[in-house]
Amino acid sequence: MVCLIHCSGDAAWSKTEARDIKTVYEEFISGETALPNRAYKPAVVLTEVEAVAQSDSLFSDPNADAWHDVASEIEVEGMFNINSTSVSAWTALLRNMYDEDVPELSISEDSWDINLTSGDGQPVSRTTIAGPSNASGNYANILATHKRLSDVQIEALAGAIVEQVKQRGPFLSLSEFINRRLVADKPELAKSGAIEAALESLSELGDEEQNLYREIQGIFGETTNTAAIFPEAAEGNVAYGFPGWIRQADILRPIAPVISARDDTFVIRAYGESKDLISGDTVAGAWCEAVVQRRADYVDPIDVATVLPGDATLTSEINKRFGRRFSIVSFRWLSPDEV
């Protein structure tokens, strides 16, 4: 059974709707109802009859590989390559909920409620629904599960992440990006993952605006444990575990559905020219641009998308040679000024 929390008029965040997984899949793959994670889209939108038939084959009998089959029917809109070294691109990604309202829990003596709270900047929350804080003054900043980053802080974090990508990349998997490197001769890589290291570099900026932690650092001091086997792992601020101290997981949570260690969409440009056979001078030239996208399904449909690539697993010789299918998303001719 799948329970979905959604907004319903004045009773925002207070109503749940129970649907079994088969119904959720049918309504999603037919385009009737989007998933709570709106970045996931059907690779191919089916008719209602086709959706029912497909869900019957996936969920009618116990199937340990059903998750794999379902994943082959889903695409991610706006996938982002973590190997990007563009500060502007990372800034845009980190502004994914800029100025948006966020749900926050409020508790009184005999009741509780969840309301949407507004604010400026990029919200960062330790929990899906921000928890209440009855503290006041400086401690409210420390205990609050919901903070907002300014434009200056977002751009500073984007720049710090790019520096980590250049230092640690290219990443062949999300695991390499998220986890630390267990190498003895480079403690700066063994201490934390890329985003955590980027956040830590900002914490060293003292009272500058780019420092996300300057208020908390004014209350709590640094700590270390020289007796530890890996003393670098024990370094940091005493307030590190508090909800108000932004950590790698807090940054990753909203962007996790769209990040990837590879690209599936490519821009390809080509040029052709005709030359005079006698003089060798160029008579005419043409430039074109195509956007192509790698799909999950193979060139020859005899092999289904869930089959792993390889000579031992693929049936079609065409698929063994060319692999998965590429689709032309767009094509246009270019003028010389665009090249």
C-alpha positions, 0 to 999 in steps of 0.5 A: 500500500502506498500512502501519499501526502498532498495538499487539499485546499485549506487542509494542506498536508493533512490528508493521505490517500491510500493506493496500492502500488499497481494503481500508482503505476497504472495512473503514472504510466498513463499520465493520469497522476504524477508521482510525488517526485515530479522529476520522474516522467513516463518514458512512454505514455501509455493508454489506459488499456496498455497501462493496465496490461503492463502493470498486470505483467509486472505486479500480478505475480511476485517478481523480485525484479519488478523494481528493475522493470519499472525503472526501465519505464521511467525517465528523469526530467532535467538530469544533472551531471555531477561532473559539471565544472560550471559554477552557473550550472551548480548555482541553478541546481542549488536554487531548485526551490528558491523563494518557495514556501516550505511545510513547517510543524507548529505545536501548541499545548493541545494540538498540532498543525502543518502550515506552509511558511514563506521566506527569501532565498533557498530553503534547506531543511534537515527533515521533509517537514521542518520541525518546531523550535520553542527556543529564542535568540541565538539558539533558535538558529541552532535548533531550527531544522529549516534555514534559507541560503542567500544568493551570495551563499548559494554562489559560494557553495556552487564555487566550492563544489566545483573546486571539489569536482576538479580535485576529485573527479571525474566521478564514475558513480554517485558513490564516488561523489557522495562518499569519502575516499579511503586513502591514507596519503590524502586526509582531505579526501578521506575525511568527507565527500565532495559536498561536505568538503565544500561546506567545510571550506565555507565554514573556514571563512570566518565572519564573511557572508559566504559562511553558512555557519557564522552565527553558530560558530559564534556560540560553539567552538571547534573540537578535535581528538588527537588520540583518534586513529584518524584525528581529522574525522574528529575535527569540527564544530561542537554544533555539527549534529544540531539541525541548524548545522547544514550537512551534505545530506541536507543539500543532497536530499532535494537534488538527489532525484536528478543527479547522475554521473553521466550524460544522456543528452548530447548536442552534436554539430557537423560541418560539410563543404564542397570544393572546386576540384581544380582550384581547391577553393570552397564553393559552399559550406553548411553547418547543422546541429542535432540534439540526441538522447540516449534511451533505455531501449535497444536499437533492435526491440527483440531485446527488452530494456532490462537486459544488461548489455553484453555478448552473453546477454543480448540476442540481437547482433545489432544490439551487440554492436550498437547498444541502446537507441539514440533519438533525435530530439531536435535538428536545425541548420546553423548560420556561419555566425552561430559557429 
